[in-house]
Structures are given as C-alpha cells and as structure tokens.
Amino acid sequence: MNETEDFPISHPISVVELLQAEKVRVSIDAGPEERAALAEYLGIPEVRILKADLILRAEPGRQFVLDGHVTAEIVQSCIVTLNPVEARLEGPIRRVYQDGAAPEEDPEMDPFDDDTPDDVENGVIDAGAAVCEHIALEMEPYPRSPEAPEDDAAAAGASDDDGLGEDHPFAVLARMRNLEK
C-alpha cells in the first residue's frame, strides 16, 4: 500500500491500541457517500452495498492479522457493450501486517509472494484501506453483459476459415502472401 494514497474508506487502528487490547473488532457498513467515493476509486458506476466484519489481532513477533468477511454489491460496465453488469462479492478477507520495528525474519522473502506481510505504516493499520484493496482485487477484471456477443472476432465480421476479419492486418498479409505464390 502506498502511504500517500488516500482510500475512500478509512478505519485506522493504532498498533499501540491493538497491542494493549490484543484484539479489535471493526464493523464497516458504508454509507452513500463512502460507496460513491469507492465507486469512483474503483472506476465503476456504482457500489450498492459494502459491509465488512473484521477482527484485528496482535500476534508474536509484532505481527498483526486482519481476518473477517466482506460483502459487496457492485455495478461494473460490460467491456463489450458498456451495459451495466451487477456482481456480488462475498467471502473471507485475511491480511497479515508486520511492524517495521520488528526484526526481519527472512532476508530472502519474496515481496511479491501473497504470504508476505504488509508493512505497518506510521504505526497504524487501516482496516478500511484493506477492504478497498480487497474489493479491487476480487472484482471481475473484464465484466461481460449477458447480451454481449460471445465471440468478439465473429461480432467484428471475421471469416470462418482464418479467424481474422477481412481488414485485419494479418488477413491482408495472408492475402498478399497468397498473391505472390
């Protein structure tokens, strides 16, 4: 997470508070303004529902775990027709954080591994930011409306024999090659 990035939903929990309480419960039920800001952040037309029930807990070695359940109803735009595509995202969320003050356990840890803990930034874990990132990762990257043609090449007028449209650059090259023979 980029520390200068502003997330539309923010529920910061201080690491000091978490160490004292050992466990903090966070409940998110996004209101209309938060949902509109999240939709803009995600680049989609609408977020209809966003709820999350989370528990943050401290673990040995200055690690912190966020576990919970997220439910969202969103509207995306079809990549072919631009018609609205409704989606329900529901399931578990789990994030592990490591306080930068703690010694590194494995200097050869892969930073792109999903099991690599996120860094605690400025002594705070933002549960709202974790939910925003979770929704962004769980969304369908290429939503398709049921009305969208199944085969884009067929919809563009491709011929059955080569799978390419008549004006496709490779089709033109194939015709040129055939003329030379």
C-alpha positions in Angstrom: 0.0 0.0 0.0 1.3 3.4 -0.9 1.3 5.6 2.2 0.4 8.7 0.2 -2.6 7.0 -1.3 -6.0 8.1 0.1 -8.6 5.3 0.2 -12.2 6.3 0.1 -13.0 4.2 3.2 -10.7 4.5 6.2 -10.8 2.8 9.6 -7.4 3.3 11.1 -6.4 1.2 14.1 -3.3 2.2 16.1 -0.8 -0.6 16.7 -0.4 0.7 20.3 -4.1 0.3 20.8 -4.0 -3.2 19.2 -1.1 -4.3 21.4 -3.0 -3.2 24.5 -6.3 -4.7 23.6 -4.8 -7.8 21.7 -8.0 -7.8 19.6 -10.1 -5.1 18.0 -13.4 -5.6 16.2 -14.2 -3.4 13.2 -17.6 -3.3 11.5 -18.0 -1.4 8.2 -21.4 -0.5 6.7 -20.5 2.0 4.0 -23.0 4.9 3.7 -23.9 6.5 0.3 -21.0 9.0 0.3 -18.4 6.3 1.1 -20.0 4.0 -1.6 -19.9 6.7 -4.2 -16.3 7.6 -3.4 -15.4 3.8 -3.6 -17.1 3.5 -7.0 -15.1 6.5 -8.2 -11.9 5.0 -6.8 -12.6 1.6 -8.5 -13.6 3.3 -11.7 -17.1 1.6 -11.8 -20.6 3.1 -12.0 -21.8 2.1 -8.6 -21.2 0.3 -5.3 -24.6 -0.6 -3.9 -23.6 -2.4 -0.7 -20.4 -2.7 1.2 -20.3 -4.4 4.6 -17.3 -5.9 6.4 -17.0 -7.6 9.8 -13.3 -7.7 10.8 -11.1 -8.6 13.7 -7.6 -7.3 14.1 -5.4 -9.1 16.5 -1.8 -8.9 17.6 0.5 -12.0 17.3 4.0 -12.7 18.5 6.9 -11.0 16.6 4.9 -7.7 16.2 2.8 -9.3 13.5 -0.9 -8.3 13.2 -3.6 -10.2 11.5 -6.8 -8.9 10.0 -9.5 -11.6 9.4 -13.1 -11.2 8.5 -15.9 -11.3 6.0 -16.7 -8.8 3.2 -20.0 -8.4 1.3 -20.3 -6.0 -1.6 -22.8 -5.5 -4.4 -21.3 -3.5 -7.3 -22.2 -2.5 -10.8 -19.5 -2.6 -13.5 -19.6 -1.8 -17.2 -19.5 -4.5 -19.7 -16.2 -4.5 -21.7 -18.1 -5.0 -25.0 -21.5 -3.3 -24.7 -20.9 -0.9 -21.8 -24.2 -2.2 -20.3 -24.3 -2.4 -16.5 -23.2 -5.7 -15.0 -24.2 -6.4 -11.5 -21.9 -8.5 -9.3 -22.0 -9.7 -5.7 -18.6 -10.2 -4.0 -18.8 -12.1 -0.8 -16.2 -14.0 1.2 -13.3 -14.0 3.6 -10.6 -11.4 3.9 -7.2 -12.1 5.5 -4.3 -9.7 5.7 -1.1 -10.1 7.7 0.9 -7.0 8.7 4.5 -6.7 10.1 5.6 -3.8 12.2 8.7 -2.3 10.7 10.2 -2.0 14.1 10.4 -5.8 14.4 13.5 -7.6 13.0 13.1 -9.2 9.6 12.8 -13.0 9.9 13.8 -13.9 6.3 16.0 -11.6 4.3 15.2 -13.5 1.1 11.5 -13.1 1.5 9.8 -12.6 -1.9 8.0 -9.2 -1.8 5.5 -10.5 -4.5 4.5 -13.6 -2.5 0.9 -13.4 -1.3 2.1 -14.7 2.1 4.5 -11.8 2.6 3.2 -9.5 5.4 2.3 -5.9 4.5 4.2 -3.2 6.4 2.5 -1.3 9.2 2.6 2.4 8.1 3.1 5.2 10.6 2.0 2.9 13.5 -1.4 2.4 12.0 -3.3 -0.4 10.2 -6.2 0.9 8.1 -8.9 -1.7 8.0 -10.9 0.4 5.5 -8.0 0.5 3.1 -7.6 -3.3 3.3 -11.3 -3.7 2.4 -11.0 -1.2 -0.5 -8.0 -3.2 -1.9 -9.8 -6.5 -1.3 -12.8 -5.3 -3.4 -10.5 -4.1 -6.2 -8.7 -7.5 -6.3 -11.9 -9.5 -6.2 -13.8 -7.6 -8.9 -14.2 -9.2 -12.4 -11.4 -7.6 -14.4 -13.3 -8.0 -17.7 -17.1 -8.0 -16.9 -19.4 -9.1 -19.7 -23.1 -8.5 -20.1 -25.2 -11.5 -20.9 -26.2 -9.5 -24.1 -22.6 -9.2 -25.2 -21.6 -11.4 -28.2 -19.7 -14.5 -27.1 -17.0 -14.2 -29.9 -15.6 -10.8 -30.5 -14.0 -11.8 -33.7 -17.3 -13.1 -35.1 -19.0 -9.9 -34.0 -16.4 -7.9 -35.9 -17.1 -9.9 -39.1 -14.3 -12.3 -39.1 -14.2 -15.1 -41.7 -14.7 -18.7 -40.5 -11.6 -20.1 -42.3 -8.8 -18.0 -40.7 -10.5 -16.4 -37.6 -9.4 -13.0 -38.8 -11.6 -10.2 -40.2 -11.1 -9.2 -43.8 -9.4 -5.9 -42.8 -7.3 -7.4 -40.1 -3.6 -6.7 -40.8 -2.7 -10.4 -40.7 -5.5 -11.2 -43.1 -4.2 -8.6 -45.5 -0.7 -10.0 -45.2 -2.1 -13.5 -45.8 -3.8 -12.4 -49.0 -0.6 -10.7 -50.2 1.4 -13.8 -49.5 -1.2 -15.9 -51.5 -0.9 -13.5 -54.4 2.9 -14.0 -54.6 2.6 -17.8 -55.0 
